Amino acid sequence: MRILPTATKAARWTAALGLACGILYSVGGLLYDLLTTGLNWGTALAFMAIVGMPLLFGTVGFVLGALVAIASGLSRDIRDWMSG
């Protein structure tokens, strides 16, 4: 299994998940602030999650995708070595 394509695919999927989570978090924060304290810097910080969460999720996805590809390659090599 090639490492870079696997890690890139995992990063794209997790970044998309991070975008969805960031949008939900920012809209939820906006609604909460509107109903309680009013708009403030916390609202702006919640909207930064639209950028921050995909970056964080994508980075973690890339690293985990690379580790999965490496582990898959190693397990295949070990299986082939044991079978002769």
C-alpha positions as CSV (number, residue, x, y, z in Angstrom):
1,M,0.0,0.0,0.0
2,R,1.4,3.4,-1.0
3,I,1.8,5.8,1.9
4,L,1.1,9.2,0.4
5,P,-2.1,8.4,-1.5
6,T,-3.5,6.7,1.6
7,A,-2.5,9.5,3.9
8,T,-3.9,12.1,1.5
9,K,-7.2,10.4,1.2
10,A,-7.5,10.1,5.0
11,A,-6.6,13.8,5.3
12,R,-9.3,14.8,2.9
13,W,-12.0,12.8,4.6
14,T,-11.1,13.9,8.1
15,A,-10.8,17.6,6.9
16,A,-14.3,17.3,5.5
17,L,-15.5,15.9,8.8
18,G,-13.6,18.8,10.6
19,L,-15.4,21.3,8.4
20,A,-18.8,19.8,9.3
21,C,-17.9,19.9,12.9
22,G,-16.6,23.4,12.7
23,I,-19.8,24.6,11.0
24,L,-21.9,22.9,13.7
25,Y,-19.8,24.3,16.5
26,S,-19.9,27.9,15.1
27,V,-23.6,27.9,14.5
28,G,-24.2,26.3,17.9
29,G,-22.0,29.0,19.5
30,L,-23.8,31.7,17.7
31,L,-27.2,30.5,18.8
32,Y,-26.0,30.0,22.4
33,D,-24.5,33.5,22.5
34,L,-27.6,35.1,21.0
35,L,-29.8,33.5,23.6
36,T,-27.6,34.2,26.6
37,T,-24.9,36.8,26.7
38,G,-25.1,38.4,23.3
39,L,-22.5,38.5,20.6
40,N,-18.9,38.9,21.9
41,W,-15.3,37.7,21.1
42,G,-16.3,34.1,22.0
43,T,-18.7,34.2,19.0
44,A,-15.8,35.2,16.8
45,L,-13.7,32.5,18.3
46,A,-16.4,30.0,17.5
47,F,-16.4,31.0,13.9
48,M,-12.6,30.5,13.8
49,A,-13.5,26.8,14.2
50,I,-14.6,26.7,10.6
51,V,-10.9,27.2,9.7
52,G,-9.2,25.5,12.7
53,M,-11.1,22.3,12.9
54,P,-10.5,21.1,9.3
55,L,-6.8,21.9,9.7
56,L,-6.6,20.0,12.9
57,F,-8.7,17.1,11.7
58,G,-6.9,17.0,8.4
59,T,-3.4,16.9,10.0
60,V,-4.5,14.1,12.4
61,G,-6.0,12.2,9.4
62,F,-2.9,12.5,7.4
63,V,-0.7,11.2,10.2
64,L,-3.1,8.3,11.0
65,G,-3.5,7.5,7.3
66,A,0.3,7.3,6.9
67,L,0.5,5.0,10.0
68,V,-2.2,2.8,8.6
69,A,-0.5,2.5,5.3
70,I,2.8,1.7,7.0
71,A,1.2,-0.9,9.3
72,S,-0.6,-2.5,6.3
73,G,2.6,-2.8,4.3
74,L,4.5,-4.3,7.3
75,S,1.8,-6.8,7.9
76,R,1.7,-7.8,4.3
77,D,5.5,-8.2,4.3
78,I,5.4,-10.3,7.5
79,R,2.6,-12.5,6.1
80,D,4.6,-13.0,2.8
81,W,7.8,-13.8,4.8
82,M,6.0,-16.3,7.0
83,S,4.3,-18.1,4.1
84,G,7.7,-18.6,2.5
